[in-house]
Amino acid sequence: MNWRKVWTIARHEYLTNVRRTGFIVMTALIPALGLIALLLIALLMPRGEEVADWLERQFDVGRKPIGVVDRSGYFTSILPEYRETFVLYESQETAEAALRAEELQAVLVIGEDYLNSGEVVALTRESFGEAAIADSARVRRFLIAHLLADKVDPALAHRAADPLENLQSRVLSGTGQARSGGMVFTFLIPYFLALFLIMTIFASSGYLLQSVAEEKENRIVEIILSSVRPTELLAGKVLGLGALGLTQVLIWLGSAWGFTGGAAALLALVGSVGIPAQVFVLGVVYYLLGYLLYAVLMAGVGALGTTMRESQQLAGIFSFIAVIPYMLASFVMINPNVPVARVFSFFPLTAPTMMMLRIPLGEVPWVDVAGSIGVLLLSIPAALWFGAKLFRVGLLIYGKRPTMREIWHILRG
């Protein structure tokens, strides 16, 4: 492979597409929306209030009190510490009127035989509000505290109502050492790394397919293939347009960094969370390997389409596969070494995103790490061979998409 030709193609693709009106508009759109959001917050937020407090107040419906209609007599005299968050109503009709006026988050109607039956009717304005009330810690504390009031020692009643008030979490490594991180470490970091890969795949593939479709339509590709090999053309497009997609994503991240005071936030995050360096190192490794694999495959398969729309549909299959680990995120969060997660870690198309989800969550066996990286390293040359063959034939096909039998003959030839 002539790397000078690859570099020339990559440079041409990048400089040509970075000046496109569509690229400039889409790249500026996200920062513009972020700036508009900040201006709206500045206009709507009361003077002197912190942004974090204002946002929390806007989205935290739990700040509204909960109405109580007590037919059992156990909750008629609300304890002083609960009078700001629970309001007693004499009738259900009055409580429902307050709920319809959006003065309450919910209404609890406690049955007469509550002690024996546990009957409580939760009235809410949302479809899933009842489930939220059933899982609400403050509702449970309210009920327990009133049931035990004047019956046990106050300290015991308080602890029974909130037994996990001062819960401290420690995550132990394989050597028995504790590591910190909490929700930021176990949720945001893996999701951010995997989402960053998917965003880059979507951004880069759009420009890649657009470039291929235009060159096929104008028949410029026939002239290009007379000077370079299909593998060199494919590699140049993947590198150039991949760099274009990275540029767009980095501008989005840079704007978010600037709007939110990213330097201070990052220093505070690193200082308080203590994220191991291996998480970032492996994250970068999986990101680069995953991008190369997906870009080559999407370029090869996308070239088979006869139109831009058809090429996007074909390449969209790989974007869907990349999202599969997100569908299994609930299992991975509970146990990062669940068998289904380990299986998808050895499948090339899901290994990058699955491993980026798993690594920050716990001790992943070294066999999985080494095996998944090895699979990706072996898959990229195979994908390049596979993609180059499809790319070479697809670029010269006009008017019809090859059938599966024809594709099989292409790969065997």
Summary of the structure (lengths in Angstrom):
residues: 413
radius of gyration: 28.8
end to end distance: 20.1
largest distance: 91.7
contacts: 1232
relative contact order: 0.10
helix: 69%
strand: 5%
